[in-house]
Amino acid sequence: MMKRFILTVIVSIAVVTMVSAQTAQKGYVKTKGRLDSKGQLIPGQRIAGAAIQLMGGHSTVGDANGNFTLTVPDKKFFLSDVRKQGYVLSDPDVLKKQYACSSNPMVITMETPDKQADDQLAAERKLRRQLQAKLQQRELEIDSLKEHNKLTEEEYRQALQQLYAEQENNEKLISDMARRYAELDYDLLDEFYRQVSFCIENGDLLKADSLLASRGDVRQAVLEQQQKGQALQERKKQLRRAEAVFAADNEEIARRCYGYFERFSAQFQNDSAAYYLELRAELDTTKVEWQLAAGNFVDDYLADYHKATHYYERALRQATAQNGPRHPSVATCYNDIGSIYMGQGEYPRALEHYQESMDILKENYGENHPDIATFYNNIGYVYKKQGEFAQAMECYQKSLEIRKNFYGEQHPDVATSYNNIGGVYYSQGEYAQAMEHFRKALTINKSIYGESHPDVATGYNNIGLTFYAQGDHVQAMDCYQRSLDIRRSVYGENHPDVATSYNNMGVVYYSQKEYDQAKEYYLKSLTISKSVYGEKHPDVAVGYNNIGLVCCLQKDYAQALESFHKALSIIRSVYGDNHPQVATNYNNMGGLYKVQGDYAQALEYYRKALAIYQSVYGENHPDVAVSYNNIGNICYRQGQYAQALECFQKAFAILKAALGEDHPDTQFLKECVEITQGKMQDN
């Protein structure tokens, strides 16, 4: 099942409704330019025979020297595909950018998959060495302060603890930075920015600072540029010339902002890196791409959803003003805003934005396009989260049909659709059907990627979940272990997917009442989540919740309550008070008070959870049924059988409608109803 279900970038050209003059755009295909160990340029080599497809129009094949000519029906265009056997695009975003027809040649960069992977691995090794060198330097500085009695024992200990926490958080940016450097074509940079990038990549950050600073204070430059913009309004006679100068200066300053962004990213200083992306976004608020880039970074690395929404909505306004309300760039903005609502549990608003985005893309691409399939997945995920499984299944089936028609059976996106369909069956307790679809997905991914790939690990994880749900803990643990082994071999120890594997293995131990083992694995998962995301993240809250559950069963009630409160504090700070995960916390706290015999407190928290679930989902959702069951259980224990029966009957009716009468949870509620009716007759 997809962890990240949204489509992050969708940019394409609208259907042309008027015939315009055709233009020839020349270009060539090549391998990446690189720098040697001394920073000298090694130019890329031309690639013959690449096939280039224009979106909705002309296609061509490069000649023996890699040269090609595209017949472009308008001054602006998009590419839909570039293919060459044995090669991949070094920058996949080539297919997501809008191009303006120009006398300058269009340069497309490709590499062999092995070389691309080697470049990313080499970049990652350099970044890791920088990280380690920084750690050692800071340790020496702290040790020196301690030796010269400038730090107390407590200050020394706190300084080291803070240093190690910072270093763990830095791990999150390594793969992203490595990917950026692996995609970089040094042929396309001038000498100045080649040297800046070379210094950053090789850890010479002081020299990078010096180079960037040699062109002046970028903050002052932004201020001066804004003043120039105001002056342009007063100098209409020189407007064209001034606008040309202004645009060139914008690009130069923006490149410097991005240079600083990369410089701080290399040090994993996310706040500073975000500052320069935001500075670039403020430099020209009409640049849709710059607004989305700032929003995406703030969303992914700072979890500041309010600020991310600000940039996404600004991008939406600009994309609409520049291209009209039905352009694919507008769809991109609706999608990113929808992802924010989705993460905050505002499912109707997420659905509204995803639907609007998909409607726009259908107008441009028609029904049978891979991006449409992705949106059916997104919308299906919203329905699944709301417990509307029939509608979720319908969307996932549509997505699968489009992808199979477009790609054939053997494609990763087809495997994703099988996984999502399996997830719906899993949620409904139809485990045989779930297992069948999870195995189809795993078979496809293994045939494409081999055994050691993250998508293969996800397949083993999903099959493990199904074995666990069927009560086969041995098989479940075997699948989880396989998934963990792959994820650790690909990512190392410090990665969210590794944390997920540890968490799932902890769940198995928890179910087997091996609470010490469960707690050990939950702690491993929590430690990784905190190192990747920091303290204030939903995944960290999940870790505290799980540890609280174990402590509760170990009768360490004080520790359980502390863990639940930590989880609740994080979830409320991220999502606010009216979110399903807040309700989950209230349920857990209610369970804690129940086992201690404090039924009044337990009932209070169960009712808080019910109110949130009803507010978010309405009345007919499995989580609402869980709350009714919990409340009914307390009423039953207090001898209030009439109230208990009412709650059990409501829960039973909801699960029967949502999951069917044969689902184990439905059968359990049916037994609760019958037992309570018997009690009432006895009395």
C-alpha positions as CSV (number, residue, x, y, z in Angstrom):
1,M,0.0,0.0,0.0
2,M,1.3,3.4,-1.0
3,K,2.8,5.4,1.8
4,R,2.8,8.6,-0.3
5,F,-0.3,8.4,-2.4
6,I,-0.4,11.9,-4.0
7,L,0.9,13.0,-7.3
8,T,3.4,15.7,-6.6
9,V,4.0,17.3,-10.0
10,I,1.6,17.3,-12.9
11,V,2.5,19.8,-15.6
12,S,1.4,19.4,-19.2
13,I,0.0,21.5,-22.1
14,A,-3.7,22.1,-22.6
15,V,-5.4,20.9,-25.8
16,V,-4.8,23.3,-28.6
17,T,-8.1,24.6,-29.9
18,M,-6.8,27.0,-32.6
19,V,-4.4,26.1,-35.5
20,S,-1.2,28.1,-35.1
21,A,2.0,28.3,-37.1
22,Q,4.3,25.4,-36.7
23,T,7.8,25.9,-35.4
24,A,10.9,23.7,-35.5
25,Q,12.7,23.2,-32.2
26,K,16.2,21.7,-32.6
27,G,18.1,19.9,-29.9
28,Y,20.3,16.9,-29.1
29,V,20.5,14.0,-26.6
30,K,23.7,13.4,-24.5
31,T,25.1,11.9,-21.4
32,K,25.7,14.1,-18.3
33,G,28.7,16.4,-18.1
34,R,30.8,15.6,-14.9
35,L,33.6,17.2,-12.9
36,D,36.8,15.3,-12.3
37,S,38.5,15.1,-8.9
38,K,40.0,18.6,-9.5
39,G,36.8,20.2,-10.5
40,Q,37.5,20.2,-14.3
41,L,34.7,19.6,-16.7
42,I,34.4,16.2,-18.4
43,P,31.8,16.9,-21.2
44,G,29.0,14.5,-21.9
45,Q,28.8,12.4,-25.0
46,R,26.1,12.5,-27.7
47,I,23.6,9.6,-27.8
48,A,22.3,8.4,-31.1
49,G,18.8,7.0,-31.8
50,A,16.8,8.4,-28.9
51,A,13.0,8.7,-29.5
52,I,11.4,12.0,-28.5
53,Q,7.7,12.4,-28.3
54,L,5.9,15.8,-28.2
55,M,2.8,16.0,-26.0
56,G,-0.2,15.6,-28.3
57,G,1.9,16.0,-31.4
58,H,5.1,15.2,-33.3
59,S,7.6,12.5,-32.5
60,T,11.1,12.1,-33.9
61,V,14.3,10.0,-33.5
62,G,17.8,11.5,-33.0
63,D,20.4,11.0,-35.7
64,A,23.9,9.5,-35.3
65,N,25.1,12.6,-33.4
66,G,22.1,12.7,-31.1
67,N,20.6,15.7,-33.0
68,F,16.8,16.0,-33.5
69,T,14.2,18.4,-34.7
70,L,10.7,18.6,-33.3
71,T,7.8,20.2,-35.2
72,V,6.1,22.3,-32.5
73,P,2.6,23.7,-33.1
74,D,2.9,26.5,-30.6
75,K,5.6,28.5,-28.9
76,K,5.2,26.5,-25.7
77,F,5.2,22.8,-25.5
78,F,5.7,19.7,-23.4
79,L,7.4,16.4,-23.9
80,S,5.4,13.2,-23.2
81,D,8.3,10.7,-23.5
82,V,12.0,10.2,-24.3
83,R,13.2,6.7,-24.8
84,K,16.5,5.0,-25.7
85,Q,17.1,1.3,-25.0
86,G,19.6,0.9,-22.1
87,Y,19.2,4.5,-21.0
88,V,17.0,6.5,-18.6
89,L,16.4,10.3,-18.2
90,S,18.9,11.6,-15.7
91,D,16.3,14.1,-14.6
92,P,12.7,12.7,-14.8
93,D,11.3,16.2,-14.5
94,V,12.2,16.7,-18.1
95,L,8.7,15.3,-18.8
96,K,7.0,17.7,-16.4
97,K,8.4,21.0,-17.6
98,Q,6.9,23.5,-20.0
99,Y,9.4,24.6,-22.8
100,A,9.4,27.7,-24.9
101,C,10.4,27.3,-28.5
102,S,13.8,28.9,-29.0
103,S,16.7,29.2,-31.4
104,N,18.9,27.7,-28.7
105,P,19.1,23.9,-28.9
106,M,17.1,21.8,-26.5
107,V,19.4,19.6,-24.5
108,I,18.1,16.2,-23.1
109,T,20.4,14.3,-20.8
110,M,20.2,10.5,-20.4
111,E,22.3,7.9,-18.6
112,T,22.5,4.1,-18.2
113,P,20.6,3.0,-15.1
114,D,23.8,1.6,-13.6
115,K,25.7,4.8,-14.1
116,Q,22.9,6.8,-12.7
117,A,22.8,4.5,-9.6
118,D,26.6,4.8,-9.3
119,D,26.4,8.6,-9.4
120,Q,23.7,8.7,-6.7
121,L,25.7,6.2,-4.5
122,A,28.9,8.3,-5.0
123,A,27.1,11.4,-4.0
124,E,25.6,9.7,-1.0
125,R,29.0,8.5,0.2
126,K,30.4,12.0,0.0
127,L,27.5,13.4,1.9
128,R,27.8,10.8,4.6
129,R,31.5,11.6,4.9
130,Q,30.7,15.3,5.3
131,L,28.2,14.4,8.0
132,Q,30.7,12.3,9.8
133,A,33.5,14.9,9.5
134,K,31.1,17.5,10.9
135,L,30.2,15.3,13.8
136,Q,33.9,14.6,14.7
137,Q,34.8,18.3,14.4
138,R,32.0,19.3,16.7
139,E,32.8,16.6,19.2
140,L,36.4,17.9,19.4
141,E,35.2,21.4,20.0
142,I,32.9,20.3,22.8
143,D,35.7,18.2,24.3
144,S,38.0,21.2,24.2
145,L,35.6,23.4,26.0
146,K,35.2,20.7,28.7
147,E,39.0,20.3,29.0
148,H,39.4,24.1,29.5
149,N,36.6,24.1,32.2
150,K,34.3,26.2,30.0
151,L,31.5,23.7,30.3
152,T,30.1,22.0,33.4
153,E,29.5,18.2,33.4
154,E,25.8,18.8,32.8
155,E,26.4,21.4,30.0
156,Y,28.9,19.0,28.4
157,R,26.4,16.2,28.5
158,Q,23.6,18.4,27.1
159,A,25.9,19.7,24.3
160,L,26.7,16.1,23.2
161,Q,23.1,15.0,23.4
162,Q,22.0,18.0,21.3
163,L,24.8,17.3,18.8
164,Y,23.8,13.7,18.3
165,A,20.1,14.6,18.0
166,E,21.0,17.1,15.3
167,Q,23.1,14.6,13.5
168,E,20.3,12.0,13.5
169,N,17.9,14.5,12.1
170,N,20.3,15.3,9.3
171,E,20.0,11.8,7.9
172,K,16.7,12.6,6.3
173,L,18.2,14.8,3.6
174,I,21.0,12.5,2.4
175,S,19.0,10.5,-0.2
176,D,17.3,13.7,-1.5
177,M,20.6,15.5,-1.9
178,A,22.2,12.5,-3.5
179,R,19.4,12.3,-6.0
180,R,19.8,16.0,-6.9
181,Y,23.5,15.6,-7.5
182,A,23.0,12.4,-9.5
183,E,20.6,14.3,-11.8
184,L,23.0,17.3,-12.2
185,D,24.4,17.9,-15.7
186,Y,27.5,20.1,-15.3
187,D,27.5,20.8,-19.0
188,L,24.5,23.0,-18.5
189,L,26.1,25.1,-15.7
190,D,28.4,28.0,-16.2
191,E,31.9,27.8,-14.6
192,F,30.9,29.8,-11.5
193,Y,28.1,27.4,-10.5
194,R,30.1,24.4,-11.5
195,Q,32.6,25.4,-8.9
196,V,29.9,26.2,-6.3
197,S,28.3,22.8,-6.8
198,F,31.6,21.0,-6.8
199,C,32.6,22.7,-3.5
200,I,29.2,21.8,-1.9
201,E,29.3,18.2,-3.1
202,N,32.9,17.7,-1.9
203,G,32.3,19.3,1.5
204,D,34.3,22.5,0.9
205,L,31.5,24.6,2.3
206,L,33.6,27.6,3.3
207,K,34.8,28.0,-0.3
208,A,31.2,27.6,-1.5
209,D,30.2,30.4,0.9
210,S,33.0,32.6,-0.4
211,L,32.0,32.1,-4.0
212,L,28.4,32.8,-3.4
213,A,29.2,35.8,-1.2
214,S,31.5,37.2,-3.9
215,R,28.4,38.2,-5.8
216,G,27.1,40.2,-2.9
217,D,24.5,39.9,-0.2
218,V,21.6,37.9,-1.6
219,R,19.2,39.4,0.8
220,Q,20.2,42.9,-0.2
221,A,20.0,41.9,-3.8
222,V,16.4,40.7,-3.3
223,L,15.5,44.1,-1.7
224,E,17.2,46.0,-4.6
225,Q,15.4,43.8,-7.1
226,Q,12.0,44.6,-5.5
227,Q,12.9,48.3,-5.7
228,K,13.7,47.8,-9.4
229,G,10.3,46.3,-9.9
230,Q,8.6,49.4,-8.4
231,A,10.7,51.6,-10.6
232,L,9.6,49.7,-13.7
233,Q,6.1,51.1,-13.2
234,E,7.4,54.6,-13.4
235,R,9.5,54.1,-16.4
236,K,7.1,52.9,-19.0
237,K,9.1,54.3,-21.9
238,Q,12.0,51.9,-21.1
239,L,9.7,49.0,-20.0
240,R,10.9,46.4,-22.5
241,R,14.5,46.9,-21.8
242,A,14.0,47.1,-18.1
243,E,11.9,44.0,-18.1
244,A,14.6,42.1,-19.9
245,V,17.2,43.2,-17.4
246,F,14.8,42.5,-14.5
247,A,14.1,38.9,-15.7
248,A,17.8,38.2,-16.1
249,D,18.6,39.5,-12.7
250,N,15.8,37.5,-11.2
251,E,17.2,34.3,-12.6
252,E,20.7,35.1,-11.4
253,I,19.5,36.0,-7.8
254,A,17.2,33.0,-7.8
255,R,20.2,30.8,-8.7
256,R,22.1,32.2,-5.9
257,C,19.2,31.6,-3.5
258,Y,19.2,28.0,-4.7
259,G,22.9,27.8,-4.2
260,Y,22.5,28.8,-0.6
261,F,19.6,26.3,-0.3
262,E,21.9,23.5,-1.5
263,R,24.7,24.7,0.7
264,F,22.5,24.4,3.8
265,S,20.8,21.3,2.6
266,A,24.3,19.7,2.5
267,Q,24.6,20.5,6.2
268,F,21.0,19.3,6.8
269,Q,20.1,22.6,8.2
270,N,16.5,22.5,7.1
271,D,15.3,25.8,8.6
272,S,18.0,27.7,6.7
273,A,17.6,25.7,3.6
274,A,13.8,26.4,3.6
275,Y,14.6,30.1,4.2
276,Y,16.4,30.5,0.9
277,L,13.7,28.6,-1.0
278,E,11.2,30.9,0.6
279,L,13.4,33.9,-0.2
280,R,13.4,32.8,-3.9
281,A,9.6,32.4,-3.8
282,E,9.2,35.9,-2.5
283,L,11.6,37.2,-5.1
284,D,9.0,36.6,-7.8
285,T,5.6,35.5,-6.5
286,T,4.4,34.9,-10.1
287,K,6.7,31.9,-10.5
288,V,4.4,28.9,-9.9
289,E,7.4,26.5,-9.8
290,W,9.1,28.4,-7.1
291,Q,6.0,28.6,-4.9
292,L,5.5,24.8,-5.2
293,A,9.1,24.1,-4.5
294,A,9.0,26.2,-1.3
295,G,5.7,24.6,-0.3
296,N,6.9,21.0,-0.9
297,F,10.1,21.5,1.1
298,V,8.3,23.1,4.0
299,D,5.6,20.4,3.9
300,D,8.1,17.4,3.7
301,Y,10.9,18.6,6.0
302,L,9.4,21.1,8.4
303,A,5.8,19.7,8.6
304,D,4.6,23.3,8.6
305,Y,1.3,22.6,6.9
306,H,-0.1,26.1,7.3
307,K,2.9,27.7,5.6
308,A,3.0,25.0,2.9
309,T,-0.7,25.7,2.1
310,H,0.2,29.4,1.8
311,Y,2.6,28.7,-1.0
312,Y,0.3,26.1,-2.7
313,E,-2.6,28.6,-2.7
314,R,-0.4,31.3,-4.1
315,A,0.8,29.0,-6.8
316,L,-2.8,28.2,-7.6
317,R,-3.7,31.8,-8.0
318,Q,-0.8,32.4,-10.3
319,A,-1.3,29.3,-12.4
320,T,-4.9,30.2,-12.9
321,A,-4.1,33.8,-13.8
322,Q,-1.3,32.8,-16.2
323,N,-2.8,29.7,-17.9
324,G,-6.5,29.8,-17.2
325,P,-8.5,27.7,-14.8
326,R,-8.4,24.4,-16.8
327,H,-4.6,24.1,-17.3
328,P,-2.7,21.1,-16.0
329,S,-0.5,23.4,-13.8
330,V,-3.7,24.4,-12.0
331,A,-4.4,20.7,-11.4
332,T,-1.0,20.3,-9.8
333,C,-1.8,23.0,-7.3
334,Y,-5.2,21.5,-6.4
335,N,-3.5,18.2,-5.9
336,D,-0.9,19.6,-3.5
337,I,-3.5,21.4,-1.5
338,G,-5.5,18.2,-1.4
339,S,-2.6,16.4,0.0
340,I,-2.5,18.8,2.9
341,Y,-6.1,18.3,3.7
342,M,-5.6,14.5,3.4
343,G,-2.8,14.5,5.9
344,Q,-5.0,16.5,8.4
345,G,-7.9,14.2,8.1
346,E,-10.2,16.7,6.3
347,Y,-11.3,14.0,3.9
348,P,-14.2,15.9,2.2
349,R,-12.0,18.8,1.4
350,A,-9.2,16.5,0.2
351,L,-11.7,14.7,-2.0
352,E,-13.0,18.0,-3.4
353,H,-9.5,19.1,-4.4
354,Y,-8.5,15.7,-5.9
355,Q,-11.7,15.6,-7.9
356,E,-11.2,19.1,-9.3
357,S,-7.6,18.2,-10.2
358,M,-8.7,15.0,-12.0
359,D,-11.5,16.8,-13.9
360,I,-9.0,19.3,-15.3
361,L,-6.6,16.5,-16.4
362,K,-9.4,14.6,-18.0
363,E,-10.2,17.6,-20.1
364,N,-6.6,17.8,-21.3
365,Y,-5.7,14.1,-21.5
366,G,-8.9,12.2,-21.8
367,E,-9.8,9.3,-19.5
368,N,-7.0,6.8,-20.4
369,H,-3.9,8.5,-19.1
370,P,-1.5,7.4,-16.3
371,D,-2.0,10.7,-14.4
372,I,-5.8,10.0,-14.4
373,A,-5.1,6.6,-12.9
374,T,-3.0,8.2,-10.2
375,F,-5.9,10.4,-9.2
376,Y,-8.3,7.5,-9.1
377,N,-5.8,6.0,-6.6
378,N,-5.8,9.3,-4.6
379,I,-9.6,9.5,-4.5
380,G,-9.9,5.8,-3.7
381,Y,-7.6,6.3,-0.8
382,V,-9.8,9.0,0.6
383,Y,-12.9,6.8,0.3
384,K,-11.0,3.9,2.0
385,K,-10.0,6.2,4.9
386,Q,-13.7,7.1,5.3
387,G,-14.7,3.5,5.3
388,E,-16.5,3.7,2.0
389,F,-15.0,0.5,0.6
390,A,-17.3,0.0,-2.4
391,Q,-16.4,3.4,-3.8
392,A,-12.7,2.9,-2.9
393,M,-12.7,-0.4,-4.8
394,E,-14.4,1.2,-7.8
395,C,-11.7,3.9,-8.0
396,Y,-8.9,1.4,-7.6
397,Q,-10.3,-0.9,-10.3
398,K,-10.5,2.1,-12.7
399,S,-6.9,3.0,-11.9
400,L,-5.8,-0.6,-12.6
401,E,-7.7,-0.8,-15.9
402,I,-6.1,2.4,-17.2
403,R,-2.6,1.3,-16.1
404,K,-2.9,-2.2,-17.6
405,N,-4.2,-0.7,-20.9
406,F,-1.3,1.9,-21.0
407,Y,1.6,-0.2,-19.6
408,G,0.6,-3.8,-19.8
409,E,0.7,-6.2,-16.8
410,Q,4.4,-5.9,-15.9
411,H,4.7,-2.4,-14.6
412,P,5.3,-0.9,-11.1
413,D,2.1,1.2,-11.2
414,V,0.1,-1.9,-12.0
415,A,1.6,-3.5,-8.9
416,T,0.6,-0.4,-6.9
417,S,-3.0,-0.8,-8.1
418,Y,-3.0,-4.5,-7.1
419,N,-1.7,-3.5,-3.6
420,N,-4.4,-0.9,-3.2
421,I,-7.1,-3.3,-4.2
422,G,-5.6,-5.8,-1.8
423,G,-5.8,-3.2,0.9
424,V,-9.5,-2.7,0.5
425,Y,-10.1,-6.5,0.7
426,Y,-7.9,-6.5,3.8
427,S,-9.9,-3.8,5.5
428,Q,-13.1,-5.7,4.8
429,G,-11.7,-8.9,6.3
430,E,-11.6,-10.8,2.9
431,Y,-8.1,-12.0,3.5
432,A,-7.9,-14.6,0.7
433,Q,-8.7,-11.9,-1.8
434,A,-6.3,-9.6,-0.2
435,M,-3.5,-12.2,-0.2
436,E,-4.1,-12.9,-3.9
437,H,-3.7,-9.2,-4.9
438,F,-0.7,-8.6,-2.6
439,R,1.0,-11.7,-4.2
440,K,0.2,-10.4,-7.7
441,A,1.9,-7.1,-6.8
442,L,4.9,-8.8,-5.3
443,T,5.4,-11.0,-8.3
444,I,5.3,-8.0,-10.7
445,N,7.8,-6.0,-8.6
446,K,10.2,-9.0,-8.2
447,S,10.1,-9.6,-12.0
448,I,11.0,-5.9,-12.6
449,Y,13.4,-5.1,-9.7
450,G,14.7,-8.5,-8.4
451,E,14.6,-9.4,-4.7
452,S,16.3,-6.4,-3.1
453,H,14.1,-3.4,-3.8
454,P,11.9,-1.2,-1.5
455,D,8.7,-2.1,-3.4
456,V,9.5,-5.8,-2.9
457,A,9.9,-5.1,0.8
458,T,6.5,-3.4,0.8
459,G,5.0,-6.6,-0.9
460,Y,6.4,-8.8,1.9
461,N,5.1,-6.4,4.5
462,N,1.6,-6.5,3.1
463,I,1.5,-10.3,2.9
464,G,2.8,-10.3,6.5
465,L,-0.1,-8.1,7.5
466,T,-2.5,-10.5,6.0
467,F,-0.9,-13.6,7.7
468,Y,-1.1,-11.7,10.9
469,A,-4.8,-10.9,10.4
470,Q,-5.4,-14.6,9.8
471,G,-3.7,-15.5,13.1
472,D,-0.6,-17.0,11.4
473,H,2.0,-15.2,13.4
474,V,4.9,-17.4,12.3
475,Q,4.4,-16.6,8.6
476,A,3.7,-13.0,9.4
477,M,7.0,-12.6,11.3
478,D,8.9,-14.4,8.4
479,C,7.5,-11.9,5.9
480,Y,8.2,-8.9,8.2
481,Q,11.8,-10.1,8.6
482,R,12.2,-10.4,4.8
483,S,10.9,-6.9,4.5
484,L,13.2,-5.6,7.2
485,D,16.2,-7.3,5.7
486,I,15.6,-5.6,2.3
487,R,14.9,-2.2,3.7
488,R,18.0,-2.3,5.9
489,S,20.1,-3.4,2.9
490,V,18.7,-0.5,0.8
491,Y,18.4,2.3,3.3
492,G,20.5,1.4,6.3
493,E,19.1,1.4,9.8
494,N,17.9,5.0,10.0
495,H,14.9,5.1,7.6
496,P,11.1,5.4,8.2
497,D,10.4,2.1,6.3
498,V,12.8,0.3,8.7
499,A,10.9,1.8,11.6
500,T,7.6,0.5,10.1
501,S,9.1,-3.0,9.9
502,Y,10.2,-2.9,13.5
503,N,6.8,-1.6,14.5
504,N,5.0,-4.4,12.7
505,M,7.2,-7.0,14.3
506,G,6.5,-5.4,17.7
507,V,2.8,-5.9,17.0
508,V,3.3,-9.6,16.5
509,Y,5.2,-9.9,19.8
510,Y,2.4,-7.8,21.4
511,S,-0.3,-10.2,20.2
512,Q,1.7,-13.2,21.5
513,K,1.9,-11.5,24.9
514,E,5.7,-11.2,24.7
515,Y,5.6,-7.7,26.0
516,D,9.3,-7.2,26.7
517,Q,10.1,-8.1,23.0
518,A,7.2,-5.9,21.8
519,K,8.5,-3.0,23.7
520,E,12.0,-3.5,22.4
521,Y,10.8,-3.3,18.8
522,Y,8.5,-0.4,19.4
523,L,11.4,1.5,21.0
524,K,13.6,0.7,17.9
525,S,10.8,2.1,15.7
526,L,10.4,5.2,17.9
527,T,14.1,5.9,18.0
528,I,14.3,5.9,14.2
529,S,11.2,8.0,13.7
530,K,12.6,10.6,16.2
531,S,16.0,10.7,14.5
532,V,14.4,11.2,11.0
533,Y,11.6,13.6,11.9
534,G,12.4,15.1,15.2
535,E,10.0,15.0,18.2
536,K,6.9,16.6,16.7
537,H,5.7,14.2,14.0
538,P,2.7,11.8,13.7
539,D,5.0,8.7,13.3
540,V,6.6,9.6,16.6
541,A,3.2,9.8,18.2
542,V,2.4,6.3,16.9
543,G,5.5,5.1,18.6
544,Y,4.6,6.6,21.9
545,N,1.1,5.2,21.6
546,N,2.4,1.7,21.0
547,I,4.8,1.9,24.0
548,G,1.9,3.1,26.1
549,L,-0.2,0.1,25.1
550,V,2.6,-2.3,26.2
551,C,3.1,-0.5,29.5
552,C,-0.6,-0.7,30.1
553,L,-0.6,-4.5,29.8
554,Q,2.6,-4.6,31.9
555,K,0.6,-2.7,34.6
556,D,3.1,0.2,34.4
557,Y,0.2,2.6,34.3
558,A,2.2,5.8,35.1
559,Q,4.5,5.2,32.1
560,A,1.6,4.3,29.9
561,L,-0.2,7.5,30.8
562,E,2.9,9.5,30.2
563,S,3.4,7.9,26.7
564,F,-0.2,8.5,25.7
565,H,0.0,12.1,26.8
566,K,3.2,12.6,24.7
567,A,1.4,11.1,21.7
568,L,-1.7,13.2,22.2
569,S,0.4,16.4,22.5
570,I,2.2,15.7,19.3
571,I,-1.0,14.8,17.3
572,R,-2.9,17.9,18.6
573,S,0.1,20.2,17.7
574,V,0.2,18.8,14.2
575,Y,-3.5,18.3,13.4
576,G,-5.5,20.2,15.9
577,D,-8.2,18.8,18.2
578,N,-10.6,17.3,15.6
579,H,-8.6,14.5,13.9
580,P,-9.0,10.7,13.8
581,Q,-5.6,10.2,15.4
582,V,-6.6,12.4,18.3
583,A,-9.7,10.1,18.7
584,T,-7.4,7.1,18.7
585,N,-5.4,8.6,21.5
586,Y,-8.5,9.2,23.5
587,N,-9.6,5.6,23.0
588,N,-6.2,4.4,24.3
589,M,-6.4,6.6,27.3
590,G,-9.9,5.3,27.9
591,G,-8.6,1.8,27.8
592,L,-6.0,2.6,30.4
593,Y,-8.5,4.0,32.8
594,K,-10.8,1.0,32.2
595,V,-8.1,-1.6,33.2
596,Q,-7.5,0.5,36.4
597,G,-11.3,0.3,37.1
598,D,-11.8,4.1,36.7
599,Y,-14.9,3.7,34.6
600,A,-16.0,7.3,34.8
601,Q,-12.7,8.5,33.3
602,A,-12.7,5.7,30.7
603,L,-16.2,6.7,29.6
604,E,-15.3,10.4,29.3
605,Y,-12.4,9.6,26.9
606,Y,-14.4,7.0,24.9
607,R,-17.1,9.6,24.4
608,K,-14.5,12.2,23.3
609,A,-13.2,9.7,20.7
610,L,-16.8,9.0,19.5
611,A,-17.6,12.7,19.0
612,I,-14.4,13.2,16.9
613,Y,-15.1,10.1,14.7
614,Q,-18.7,11.2,14.1
615,S,-17.5,14.7,13.3
616,V,-15.0,13.5,10.7
617,Y,-16.6,10.4,9.3
618,G,-20.3,10.7,10.0
619,E,-22.2,7.9,11.8
620,N,-21.5,4.9,9.5
621,H,-17.7,4.2,9.8
622,P,-15.9,1.2,11.5
623,D,-14.1,3.6,13.9
624,V,-17.4,4.9,15.1
625,A,-18.4,1.3,15.7
626,V,-15.3,0.8,17.8
627,S,-16.2,3.7,20.0
628,Y,-19.8,2.5,20.5
629,N,-18.3,-0.9,21.4
630,N,-15.9,0.7,24.0
631,I,-18.7,2.7,25.5
632,G,-21.0,-0.4,25.6
633,N,-18.3,-2.4,27.3
634,I,-18.1,0.2,30.2
635,C,-21.8,0.3,30.5
636,Y,-21.9,-3.5,30.7
637,R,-19.3,-3.5,33.4
638,Q,-21.3,-1.0,35.4
639,G,-24.5,-3.2,35.1
640,Q,-26.2,-0.6,32.8
641,Y,-27.3,-3.3,30.4
642,A,-29.9,-1.3,28.4
643,Q,-27.3,1.4,27.5
644,A,-24.7,-1.3,26.8
645,L,-27.2,-3.1,24.5
646,E,-28.0,0.1,22.6
647,C,-24.3,0.7,22.0
648,F,-23.5,-2.8,20.9
649,Q,-26.5,-2.8,18.5
650,K,-25.3,0.4,16.9
651,A,-21.8,-0.9,16.5
652,F,-23.1,-4.2,15.1
653,A,-25.3,-2.4,12.5
654,I,-22.4,-0.2,11.4
655,L,-19.9,-3.1,10.9
656,K,-22.5,-5.3,9.3
657,A,-23.1,-2.6,6.6
658,A,-19.4,-1.7,6.2
659,L,-17.7,-5.1,6.5
660,G,-20.5,-7.7,6.0
661,E,-21.9,-10.1,8.6
662,D,-19.1,-12.7,8.2
663,H,-16.3,-10.3,9.2
664,P,-14.7,-11.4,12.6
665,D,-15.3,-8.0,14.1
666,T,-19.0,-8.1,13.1
667,Q,-19.4,-11.6,14.6
668,F,-17.8,-10.4,17.8
669,L,-20.3,-7.5,18.1
670,K,-23.1,-10.0,17.4
671,E,-22.0,-12.1,20.3
672,C,-21.9,-8.9,22.5
673,V,-25.5,-8.2,21.6
674,E,-26.6,-11.7,22.4
675,I,-24.7,-11.9,25.7
676,T,-26.2,-8.5,26.8
677,Q,-29.7,-9.6,25.8
678,G,-29.2,-12.7,27.9
679,K,-28.1,-10.6,30.9
680,M,-31.2,-8.4,30.6
681,Q,-33.5,-11.5,30.6
682,D,-31.7,-12.9,33.6
683,N,-32.3,-9.7,35.5
